Amino acid sequence: MNLLNLITSSIPQPFLSVLLTALVTLVGFLLRPKVKIIWGEKNKFIHILRPKKAGDAEVAVHIVHYVIQNTGKIGAKEVEAVLNFPPDEISIWPQRKWTQDKNSENRLIIKFEFMAPREIIEMVVLTIGRDLPALLNVKSPENTGKPVTFSYHRVLSKFIYWTMIALMFFGAVFVVEGVLAAISGYSK
């Protein structure tokens, strides 16, 4: 007895129909195009500027790089990034039009009109002689951003990436075949 006969004989036809419809609907829901924003801190630096004249104090310059990315399949409109307080300087890369505003709690809101699918924006924030503002959240009307951890990594050749993808695929096939063999062996 194969797996398909086992499933169809043990589940009544109307329930099987509802189950398959729900499964197809769930897959369609999960694969639909949507906005997905992720954000996080890439790196942080402190530079100490030594005085040029005797008697002057050292100055600490704090710099942080925040990354915002739309990993979704459709563009995000009206993206807002909220900083804890206004810094001394902000740079946005790649260059683009952006506006800033403050809310009632004196938080700085940086607004982007549109963010394309797979687009990455880097915000470089600088303060002199004081701590850096934290990026509190990133949101759009379609999605609230998810904080993630960013880090540097070595860029490998395409051959290595394709080899890793092939090995993961063969591993997944092996697991599925093992589960199916265990189920069919159990049903005998």
CORTA-V292111 format. One record per residue. N is the residue number from 1. RES is the residue in one letter. D_CENTER is the distance of its C-alpha to the mean C-alpha in Angstrom with 2 decimals. Layout:
[[N	RES	D_CENTER] [N	RES	D_CENTER]]
This chain:
[[1	M	45.26] [2	N	41.87] [3	L	38.59] [4	L	38.75] [5	N	42.30] [6	L	41.35] [7	I	38.57] [8	T	40.77] [9	S	43.80] [10	S	42.19] [11	I	40.20] [12	P	42.24] [13	Q	41.55] [14	P	40.38] [15	F	37.84] [16	L	36.59] [17	S	36.20] [18	V	34.19] [19	L	32.02] [20	L	31.26] [21	T	30.59] [22	A	28.12] [23	L	26.41] [24	V	26.19] [25	T	24.92] [26	L	22.15] [27	V	21.09] [28	G	21.28] [29	F	19.20] [30	L	16.37] [31	L	16.60] [32	R	17.04] [33	P	15.13] [34	K	12.84] [35	V	10.44] [36	K	6.84] [37	I	5.43] [38	I	2.98] [39	W	5.93] [40	G	8.39] [41	E	11.77] [42	K	12.59] [43	N	16.31] [44	K	19.27] [45	F	22.90] [46	I	26.27] [47	H	29.14] [48	I	32.67] [49	L	35.04] [50	R	38.58] [51	P	41.35] [52	K	43.60] [53	K	46.56] [54	A	48.04] [55	G	47.41] [56	D	44.07] [57	A	41.06] [58	E	37.96] [59	V	34.89] [60	A	31.36] [61	V	28.63] [62	H	25.11] [63	I	22.12] [64	V	18.37] [65	H	15.57] [66	Y	12.42] [67	V	9.50] [68	I	7.84] [69	Q	6.15] [70	N	6.96] [71	T	6.01] [72	G	8.84] [73	K	12.46] [74	I	14.04] [75	G	14.08] [76	A	13.24] [77	K	16.42] [78	E	17.31] [79	V	14.09] [80	E	15.17] [81	A	14.17] [82	V	16.62] [83	L	18.21] [84	N	20.72] [85	F	23.56] [86	P	24.39] [87	P	24.35] [88	D	27.11] [89	E	25.15] [90	I	21.83] [91	S	20.97] [92	I	18.33] [93	W	17.56] [94	P	18.10] [95	Q	20.94] [96	R	20.60] [97	K	22.20] [98	W	20.90] [99	T	22.80] [100	Q	22.97] [101	D	24.55] [102	K	25.37] [103	N	25.36] [104	S	28.28] [105	E	26.99] [106	N	26.88] [107	R	23.09] [108	L	21.92] [109	I	19.83] [110	I	18.51] [111	K	18.30] [112	F	17.18] [113	E	18.99] [114	F	16.63] [115	M	13.40] [116	A	13.84] [117	P	11.76] [118	R	9.89] [119	E	11.01] [120	I	10.08] [121	I	12.02] [122	E	13.32] [123	M	15.42] [124	V	18.28] [125	V	20.06] [126	L	23.62] [127	T	26.17] [128	I	29.73] [129	G	31.50] [130	R	29.08] [131	D	25.77] [132	L	22.43] [133	P	20.78] [134	A	17.68] [135	L	14.65] [136	L	15.07] [137	N	12.53] [138	V	10.93] [139	K	12.03] [140	S	13.71] [141	P	16.49] [142	E	14.52] [143	N	11.51] [144	T	10.80] [145	G	7.53] [146	K	6.17] [147	P	7.10] [148	V	6.20] [149	T	8.93] [150	F	9.37] [151	S	12.76] [152	Y	15.18] [153	H	16.34] [154	R	19.23] [155	V	18.97] [156	L	21.15] [157	S	23.40] [158	K	22.64] [159	F	25.35] [160	I	23.56] [161	Y	20.28] [162	W	22.45] [163	T	24.53] [164	M	21.65] [165	I	20.53] [166	A	24.20] [167	L	24.73] [168	M	21.84] [169	F	23.29] [170	F	26.78] [171	G	25.72] [172	A	24.26] [173	V	27.52] [174	F	29.54] [175	V	27.97] [176	V	28.55] [177	E	32.09] [178	G	32.78] [179	V	31.80] [180	L	33.90] [181	A	36.78] [182	A	36.70] [183	I	36.78] [184	S	39.54] [185	G	41.49] [186	Y	41.25] [187	S	42.58] [188	K	45.72]]
